[in-house]
């Protein structure tokens, strides 16, 4: 169970929970692929690492709105 960071804390960084899930999943896949390519095991699971990156601000998300 994920206790830190809490969902309300993460939603302060990314205001839409569905976008948050997509960003975490996408970043976790990137981390997993990087670890596999470098053949370096990680102590932290890719999803946990992605969530931590969002919480500490090292991963920024920019939302681009389509022009109508």
C-alpha positions as CSV (number, residue, x, y, z in Angstrom):
1,X,0.0,0.0,0.0
2,X,1.3,3.4,-0.9
3,X,1.3,5.7,2.1
4,X,3.7,8.4,1.0
5,X,3.2,10.5,-0.9
6,X,-0.6,10.5,-0.3
7,X,-3.0,11.0,-3.2
8,X,-4.0,14.5,-2.1
9,X,-0.3,15.5,-2.1
10,X,0.1,14.1,-5.6
11,X,-3.0,15.8,-6.8
12,X,-1.5,19.1,-5.9
13,X,1.2,18.4,-8.5
14,X,-1.1,16.9,-11.2
15,X,-4.7,18.0,-10.7
16,X,-6.5,15.2,-12.6
17,X,-6.2,11.7,-11.0
18,X,-6.6,10.1,-14.4
19,X,-3.8,12.1,-15.9
20,X,-1.8,11.2,-12.8
21,X,-2.3,7.5,-13.3
22,X,-1.2,7.8,-17.0
23,X,1.8,9.9,-16.2
24,X,2.9,7.5,-13.5
25,X,2.4,4.4,-15.7
26,X,4.3,6.0,-18.6
27,X,7.2,7.1,-16.5
28,X,7.3,3.7,-14.7
29,X,7.6,2.0,-18.1
30,X,10.5,4.4,-19.1
31,X,12.3,3.6,-15.8
32,X,11.7,-0.1,-16.3
33,X,13.0,0.0,-19.8
34,X,16.1,2.0,-18.7
35,X,16.9,-0.4,-16.0
36,X,16.5,-3.4,-18.3
37,X,18.7,-1.7,-21.0
38,X,21.4,-0.8,-18.5
39,X,21.1,-4.2,-16.8
40,X,21.0,-2.4,-13.5
41,X,18.6,-3.7,-10.8
42,X,16.9,-1.1,-8.8
43,X,16.1,-1.2,-5.1
44,X,12.9,0.7,-5.8
45,X,10.0,-0.5,-7.9
46,X,9.5,1.6,-11.1
47,X,6.0,2.8,-10.0
48,X,7.3,3.9,-6.6
49,X,10.2,5.7,-8.3
50,X,7.8,7.5,-10.7
51,X,5.5,8.5,-7.9
52,X,8.4,9.8,-5.8
53,X,9.7,11.8,-8.8
54,X,6.3,13.5,-9.1
55,X,6.1,14.2,-5.4
56,X,9.5,15.7,-5.1
57,X,9.1,17.9,-8.2
58,X,11.8,16.3,-10.3
59,X,9.2,15.2,-12.9
60,X,7.2,18.1,-14.3
61,X,4.1,17.6,-16.5
62,X,3.0,20.1,-19.0
63,X,-0.5,19.9,-20.4
64,X,-1.0,21.1,-23.9
65,X,-4.5,22.1,-24.8
66,X,-5.5,21.6,-28.5
67,X,-6.4,24.8,-30.4
68,X,-10.1,24.9,-31.3
